Amino acid sequence: MKCMYCGCEDSRVIDSRSADEGRTIRRRRECVQCGRRFTTYETIEDTPVLVVKASGNRQAYDAQKVKNGIIKACEKRPVSMDSIDKIVDTVTKRIYNSMEQEISSKQIGEMVMDELKSLDEVAYVRYASVYRSFTDIDSFMKELQNMMASRNKKK
């Protein structure tokens, strides 16, 4: 690793530790030539996943956008930030584990709704109203009836 102070390409690692929940390794180094210390970070290189929007536009997947949508759906509901973070992590892992380079925003919305349905039904309906674009009260009622029918089957 090249020293940022003198440009020497020889350094030794003094300390290594995990950072960013195990996704990064932080290394403390010392330059062999000038003796100054510096820190480097080693991370896994992510292959970008593109989200194909309904309009056909493509943009890089952003977990923060998913999180913001879930937070909006869970507003004034008894849902912890820890639960929201777990949903975002689960959805993000599913996206990257699919090994696809492109995924539709509709598929992401379905993944989020799958997770919200078991967490909070009101938040699920709020989120679904945006992703399923309920155009009238009939389509909204149909979704509620489907939810009630699946709940009755579980009992």
JOJO-V570881 format. One record per backbone hydrogen bond with DSSP energy under -1.0 kcal/mol. CO is the residue of the C=O (numbers start at 1). NH is the residue of the N-H. Records with the same first field share a line. If there is no record, write none. Layout:
BEGIN
CO=NH + NH
END
This chain:
BEGIN
3=7
8=3
10=32
12=30
15=28
17=26
19=24
20=23
24=19
25=42
26=17
27=40
28=14 + 15
29=38
30=12
36=31
38=29
40=27
42=25
49=61
50=103
51=59
52=105
53=56
57=53
59=51
62=66
63=67
64=68
65=69
66=70
67=71
68=72
69=73
70=74
74=77
77=79
80=84
81=85
82=86
83=87
84=88
85=89
86=90
87=91
88=92
89=93
90=94
91=95
92=96
93=97
96=99
101=50
103=52
104=108
105=109
106=110
107=111
108=112
109=113
110=114
111=115
112=116
113=117
116=120
120=124
121=125
122=126
123=127
124=128
125=129
127=131
128=132
136=140
137=141
138=142
139=143
140=144
141=145
142=146
143=147
144=148
145=149
146=150
147=151
148=152
149=153
150=154
151=155
END
